[in-house]
């Protein structure tokens, strides 16, 4: 055990390392998660979900805590939605996966899904688009059309 040397009189002794809280909520907060505001942008929604899932993995969040932890990082329209539906949805059957199904159904509606699929199918290299810009856009949109890019062979057909 390392001892903290005595400080001259009148000065405050600070430990070498501040004490760490091992509370799950604190471990999540230290990861600085993004908040999601209910914007109907599927990229923003999926980025928020992916970020939360990465944090849950690192902090080893148990399945039964994920909904409460994740919903703390909702704001604006989606927070209002959650406050109106949580009593109806809560219970032992509400898992993180079920929560995400409900969230996607509300904030990534079928009309937006179809629009994203169409944007992917119509993606072309234009005169002012570099290969890197095209590749970035392709990767960005491909996560929303898994059936179209299920294999490298299918991806090559699109390109």
N, C-alpha and C positions, 0 to 999 in steps of 0.2 A: 504494500500500500504506500503510495507516494504522499509525503507530508508537504503541507504548504508552509513555507518558511514564515516565521513571525514577521509581521510588518512593523515598521517604525510606529511609535505611538502617534495617534491622531490620524493615521491613514486606514483605509478600509481594505480588508483582505478579500480578494475575489478568487474563487477557485480557478484552476487552469482551464477547465472546460465547464461551461454551464451545465447544470443538471438536465438530462434529457427526459422528457416525458415519454412514457411508452404507451400512452393512451392511443388507441387506434385513430380516433378523430384528429389527434395532433399529428400523428404520422402522415395521415392523408393531407392535412393542411400544409405541412412542411413541403409537400410535393408541389405546392402551388397549382392546384388544378384550375383549368379554365371553367368559366361559368357558361351555361347555355341559356339563351334568352327566348327561345321559341321561334327564332327566325326560320322561315321555311326554306332555307338553303340546306340541301342535303349534305353538302360537304361540311358545313359548320356542325350539323348534328352528328354526323359520323365521326368527325374529328373529336368532338366532345366525348362521345361514347368510347372511342379508342383510347383517348387520354385517361378517362376514368378507369377503364379496364387495365391499362398498364399500371396505374397507381395501385389498384386493388391487388394486382399480382405482386408488386414489390413490397407492399405493406402486409401482404398475406391476409387480406380481409376475408373473413368467413362469409359464405354465401348469404347467411341470414342478416348480415349487417350492410350489404351492398346497397340495397334500395334506400335505406335511411341515410347512408353516407352520400350516395350519388345525388339524391334529391335536395340535399343541402346546397348543392351547386347549381340549382335552377333559379332563374330570376325572370322578372317581367312576365310576359304572357304565359310561358310554360309553368312558372311557379303558381300563377293563378289557376291554370288548368289543373295542376297537381293537387292544389288545395281543395278543388271541387270534386275530384274523382278518387282521392286516396282512401276515403272511408269506404267507398264501394269496392275498391280493389284490395285493400289490406286484408291480411289473413295469412294463414300458413301457405296458401297456394300462390301468394305473390312472391315470385322470385325475381332476381335481376333480369333474367331472360324474359319473363312475362311482362315486367315493367317496360323493358325496351320494345317489346311488341306493341304495347299500348302507346308508348311515346312515338314510335315510328308511324303508327296508324294515324295519329293526330297531327304530327308535325312533318311527316313526309308522305302526304296523301298520294293516292294513286295517280291523280292528274300530274303531280310534280314528278312522280316516278316515270310516267310515260314521256314527259317532256325531257327528262334526263336521258332516257333510252334513245329518244329521237336525236338529241344533241350528239350522243355518242355515235349513232349510226351515220349521221351527216358530217362527222368530223373529217375534215380534209385539210391538207397542207395548202394554205393560201399563199399568195405571193409575198406577203409581209410576215409570214410565220417561219421561224427557224425550225430546224429539225428538233432541237432541244425543247422549244416551246410546244411543238406538236407532241413529242414524247411525254412531256409533263402533263399536258391536257389529256392525252390518252390514258395515262395512269390514274389521273384524278377521276375521270369518268368511268373507267373500267371497273372500279369497285362497286358501281351501282348496277352493273349489267353482268353478273357472274356467269349467266348462261351463255353469253356471247363470247366470253373469254375464258372458258373453263379449261382450255389447254393452250399450250404454246402454238399448236397448229392452228387453232381457231383465231388466236391473236394475230398470227401472220396473215391470215386471210383478210382481216380488217385493215391492216397496214398496207 
